Amino acid sequence: MPAAIQWVLWYAMFKLGGATEVAGLTYIEMVQYTLVSILFTQVRGGDHDFELSEMIRTGQLSNYLLRPTSVVEFVYIRGVAPRLFIAGLCLIIGMIASFWLDVSPFRMVGAMFMAIIGNIIHYQLGAALATGAFYWEEAYSILMVKNMIVGLLSGELIPLNLFPEKFAWIWQSTPFYLYVFGPTQYALGRWTHQEFLFNLGVSFLWMIGAWVLIRITWGLGIKRYLSLGG
């Protein structure tokens, strides 16, 4: 649905409005972005953070606290297989499409790797926010707001090039652009290899920072958790 809305928007701007370029992109380039970004959008998702929040709210967390692994890692590993399967399918489609787009299929491999790292970061941040359930029963609304912001700042809804230059710092200061926009830019050849490696390094820094954030938020939240029952 977002892709269909984007195509209608580009058609109205370029074909009906008579524009030749928008933010330095032509109609064909906009359509290419829309189509390729779909591949990485499928990798971005996951509702494991909602599952964590519900486990805390309902007390089901007690069933996992005695396991030999952290509940945060356990929930992600248990549910990541379908997402990796989808990533594999999207990679195959992307590599086939790369010949039509006249870009290197190896770019698609690197782009998909970045998207998978983005999926991990997305879950990590969601897991940290899920600890709001230790304090507030309706904490799932925090995760809903997070998903709305991610939808805009990840490049899923529109290319981030459309942001005015003076507001570009907003998406550049978050890891969300690494989910969809970054992989799409690299896959289409609009990022150099150096830019890709730099942003890949940034993604690993975000992943480490999010891991530390999880340790802090869960360490504080678990102190408030009460497991009551007969």
C-alpha positions in Angstrom: 0.0 0.0 0.0 2.7 2.6 0.8 4.4 1.8 -2.5 1.1 2.3 -4.4 0.6 5.7 -2.7 4.1 6.7 -3.5 3.6 5.8 -7.2 0.4 7.9 -7.4 2.3 10.8 -5.8 5.2 10.6 -8.2 2.8 10.3 -11.2 0.9 13.4 -10.0 4.1 15.4 -9.5 5.9 14.4 -12.7 3.3 13.4 -15.2 0.5 15.7 -14.2 2.4 18.5 -12.5 5.1 18.6 -15.2 8.1 18.4 -12.9 11.3 17.1 -14.3 13.2 16.6 -11.1 12.4 16.6 -7.4 15.2 16.7 -4.9 17.5 15.9 -7.7 15.6 12.7 -8.7 13.8 12.1 -11.9 10.5 10.2 -12.3 12.3 6.9 -13.2 14.6 7.3 -10.2 11.7 7.8 -7.9 9.9 4.8 -9.2 13.1 2.7 -8.9 13.5 3.9 -5.3 9.9 2.9 -4.5 10.2 -0.6 -6.0 13.6 -1.4 -4.5 12.7 0.0 -1.0 9.9 -2.6 -0.8 12.5 -5.3 -0.6 14.1 -3.8 2.5 10.8 -2.7 4.1 9.9 -6.4 4.3 13.0 -7.0 6.4 12.5 -4.0 8.7 9.4 -5.2 10.5 8.7 -7.5 13.4 6.5 -7.3 16.5 8.7 -9.0 19.0 8.9 -5.8 21.1 5.1 -5.9 21.4 5.4 -9.5 22.5 7.9 -8.5 25.3 5.6 -5.7 26.4 2.6 -8.1 26.6 4.7 -10.7 28.5 5.6 -8.1 31.1 2.0 -6.8 31.4 0.4 -10.2 31.8 3.1 -11.8 34.0 4.1 -14.4 31.4 7.7 -13.0 31.8 8.0 -15.3 34.9 8.1 -18.4 32.6 11.3 -17.1 31.0 13.3 -15.6 33.8 14.8 -19.0 34.8 16.0 -19.8 31.3 19.8 -19.9 30.8 19.6 -17.1 28.2 18.3 -13.5 28.4 14.6 -13.2 27.7 15.3 -10.3 25.2 17.7 -12.4 23.1 15.5 -15.5 23.4 12.4 -13.8 22.1 14.3 -12.4 19.1 16.0 -15.6 18.2 12.8 -17.6 18.5 11.0 -15.3 16.1 13.8 -14.2 13.6 13.6 -17.3 11.3 10.6 -16.1 9.3 12.2 -12.7 8.8 15.5 -14.2 7.6 13.5 -16.4 5.2 11.8 -13.3 3.8 15.2 -11.5 3.6 16.5 -14.4 1.6 13.6 -14.2 -0.9 13.9 -10.5 -1.2 17.7 -10.9 -1.8 17.0 -13.3 -4.7 14.4 -11.0 -6.2 16.8 -8.0 -5.7 19.7 -9.8 -7.4 17.5 -10.6 -10.4 16.2 -7.1 -10.5 19.8 -5.7 -10.3 20.5 -6.8 -13.9 17.4 -4.8 -15.0 18.5 -1.8 -12.9 22.1 -2.1 -14.3 23.7 -2.2 -10.9 26.0 -4.8 -9.3 24.2 -7.7 -7.6 26.9 -7.6 -5.0 25.5 -4.2 -4.0 22.2 -6.0 -3.2 24.0 -8.4 -0.9 25.7 -5.6 1.0 22.4 -3.7 1.1 20.5 -6.7 2.5 23.2 -7.2 5.1 22.7 -3.6 6.3 18.9 -4.1 6.3 19.3 -7.2 8.6 21.5 -5.1 10.9 18.7 -2.5 10.9 16.2 -5.2 11.8 18.3 -6.0 14.9 18.6 -2.4 15.9 14.9 -2.0 15.4 14.2 -4.8 17.8 16.7 -3.6 20.3 15.2 -0.2 20.5 11.7 -1.7 20.7 12.9 -4.0 23.5 14.2 -1.1 25.5 10.9 0.8 25.1 9.0 -2.3 26.0 10.3 -2.0 29.5 7.7 0.8 29.9 5.3 -2.0 30.7 7.1 -2.3 34.0 5.8 1.2 34.9 2.7 1.6 32.7 0.1 -1.0 31.7 -0.7 0.6 28.3 3.0 0.9 27.3 2.2 -0.7 23.9 1.2 2.8 22.8 4.8 3.9 23.1 5.7 1.2 20.6 3.0 2.3 18.3 4.3 5.8 18.2 7.8 4.4 17.7 6.6 2.5 14.6 5.0 5.6 13.2 8.2 7.6 13.5 10.2 4.8 12.0 7.9 4.6 9.1 8.6 8.2 8.2 12.3 8.4 9.1 13.4 5.0 7.7 12.6 6.1 4.1 9.8 3.6 3.8 7.1 6.2 3.0 9.2 8.7 1.1 12.9 9.0 0.1 14.7 11.0 2.7 16.2 13.2 0.0 12.8 15.0 0.1 13.5 16.4 3.5 14.7 20.1 3.3 18.4 20.3 3.8 18.1 22.2 7.1 16.0 19.4 8.5 18.2 16.5 7.3 19.8 16.3 10.7 16.6 14.9 12.1 16.8 11.6 10.2 20.6 11.6 10.1 20.7 11.6 14.0 18.6 8.4 14.2 19.5 4.8 13.1 16.2 4.6 11.3 17.6 5.6 7.9 19.7 2.4 8.0 16.6 0.3 7.8 15.3 1.1 4.3 16.8 4.4 2.9 20.4 3.4 3.3 20.2 -0.1 1.8 18.1 1.3 -1.1 20.6 4.0 -1.8 23.5 1.5 -1.9 21.6 -1.1 -3.9 20.8 1.6 -6.6 24.4 2.8 -6.7 23.6 6.2 -5.2 26.0 5.5 -2.3 29.7 4.9 -3.0 31.4 1.9 -1.4 33.1 4.3 1.1 29.7 5.8 2.1 28.3 2.3 2.6 31.2 1.2 4.8 31.0 4.3 6.8 27.2 3.9 7.5 27.7 0.2 8.1 30.2 1.2 10.8 27.6 3.6 12.2 25.0 0.8 12.3 27.3 -1.4 14.4 27.8 1.5 16.8 24.1 1.9 17.1 23.7 -1.8 17.7 26.3 -1.7 20.5 24.6 1.4 22.0 21.2 -0.2 21.9 22.5 -3.3 23.6 23.8 -1.1 26.5 20.4 0.7 26.6 18.7 -2.7 26.9 20.9 -3.7 29.8 20.1 -0.4 31.6 16.4 -0.3 31.0 15.8 -4.0 31.8 18.1 -3.8 34.8 16.0 -1.0 36.2 12.6 -2.4 35.1 13.0 -5.9 36.4 13.4 -4.5 40.0 9.8 -3.4 39.8 8.5 -6.7 38.5 6.3 -8.8 40.8 5.5 -12.4 40.0 2.5 -13.2 42.1 0.5 -16.5 42.2 -0.3 -19.6 44.1 
